[in-house]
């Protein structure tokens, strides 16, 4: 039993010394208790801190590049969706114009230009009375090309 107690005492002493060393190093890394350090120890500490900073900056830059790459992928997907939506709108405008021509084929004049035609405004709304900006600064509203002042029936 004396042998086991002696091992515990040695283990306790070893762990206590290790904890003291770790606490002292932590204080040094925090810039505290530097007065007892020699020039060589200070230079070693400075080199360790420089190495740690380089690793931190490398990791930070890696995360930033990954984030930028992910945002660029999202941007590309959104742009493709915008292009598909714009194409669908044009197709629907064509269908609507053709239906209007089929409904009124026997008028001597092609009256389809009198019907309100939707206009896709992708660059922002330039009318003074409607200056709202969309969430992503693109105004994708459909506006009639000809207003009612040309003659409402």
N, C-alpha and C positions, 0 to 999 in steps of 0.2 A: 504494500500500500504506500510505503514511503517512496518507492520508485515512480509510481503513477503520479503522486503529488509533486515530485521533483520535475516530471515532464510538463505538468500543468504550469508550474512556476516558470520554467524555461519558455514555454509557449506564450504565456502572458507577457513576459519581458520582451520577447521578440515582437509580438503584435503591438505592444505599447510603443516600442521604438519605431516601428513602421508607421503607426498613426502620427507620432510626433514629426517624423520626416515628411509625411504627406501634408500635415498642417503647415509646417514651415515652408514647404514648396508652394503651397497654395497662397500663403501670405506674400511670398516673393513674386508670384505671378500676378498678384493684385497690386504690386508696387509697394508693399509694406515690409518693414524690417529689413531694408536693404543696407543699412549702416554696417552690419557685421560681415557683409560679403566682400571678398577680395575683387580686384580688377578682373581677374580671370573668370571668377564665378559670375560676375556681372555680364561679361562678354558672352559667356555660355548661356545665361538666362536670356539675353537679348537675341541671340541666335535662335533659341528655342521659340521665343515669341514671334520672331520673323517667320520662321517655318510654319508655325501655327496660323499666322495671318495669311500666308500664301495659300495654305490649304483651304482656309475659310473663304477667301476670295475666289478661288478656283471653283469651289462648290456653289457659291452664290452665282457666279457667272454661268455655270452649267444649268442651274435652275432657271435663270433668266432666259437663256437661249431656248430651253425646252418650252418655257411658257410662251415665248414669242412664236416658236414653231407651231404650237398648238393653236394660238390665236390666228395665225396665218391660214391654217387648215380650216378653221371655222369661218374665216372671212371668205375663203374660196367656195365653201359649201353655200354660204348665204348669197354670194354673187351668182352662183349657178341657179339657185332657187329664184332669185330676182329675174334672171334671164328667162327662165321657164315661165314665170308668171307674166312677164311682158309679152312673150310669144303667145300665151293663151289669150291674153287680152286682145291682141291683134287679130287672132283667129276668130274670136267672138265678135269683134267689130265687123270683120268681113262677112260673117254669117248674118249678122243683123242687117247689114247693108243689102245683102242679096235677098233676104226675106222681104225687106221693104220694097225692093224693085219687083218682086214677084207679086206682092199684094196690090200694087198699083201699076200694072204693066200698060194699060191703055190710055194713060194720060199722055197727051201730045208731048209734054215736056217731062223729062226725068226729074221727078220731084223729090228724089231721095236726098238731095242736098239740103232740102228744107227741114228734114227730120233732125232732131238733135243727135249729133254724133259724139260719142264719148272721146275725150282726148286725155291721154296719159301724160300727166305732168310729173316728170321725174326730177326736175331740177329745182324744185321749190315753187311755191305759189307766189306769183308776182302781182296778184291783184291786191289793191290797197285794203279792201274790206275784209280779206281773209289772210291774215299774216301768221297763222298758226304754223309751227314747225313740227314735223313728225318726230317720233322718239329717236330715230336714227338719222334725222335731218334729211330724209328723203320723203317728199310728199307724193304719195302714190294715189292721189285722188282721181276720180273720173269726173271730168267737167264737160258740160255740153259745149260743142264747138260754136253753135249758133244759139243765141239766147232768144227768148220769147218776143223780143221787140221786133223781130223780122216778120211777125205775124203769127199769132196763135189761132188755131182753128177751133 
